[in-house]
Amino acid sequence: MASIFETLMLVCFGLSWPFNLVKSIKAKTAKSMSLKFLCLIEFGYICGIAAKFVSGNINYVLIVYFLNLIVVGANIAVFFINKNLDKKNSADS
């Protein structure tokens, strides 16, 4: 039962990341993004994955952790892309 609740928590948090990713891609600016926040979230997912391995409780929940890790990683990549676009746009002005 605990794994089901953990999965539901991860799914609820994880559903917001694809929406954030699309919003960031469309915005084409890093001005409303926080790299520190994204890295903190990424670190949290890494800790959750590590906890699964350390406890030996390796189950389907890991899939959700890894999916969230990938999507937050994509958000971090878009941050750097948008930051470069911001620099380019300010240089063009």
Disulfide bonds with the S-S distance in Angstrom:
none
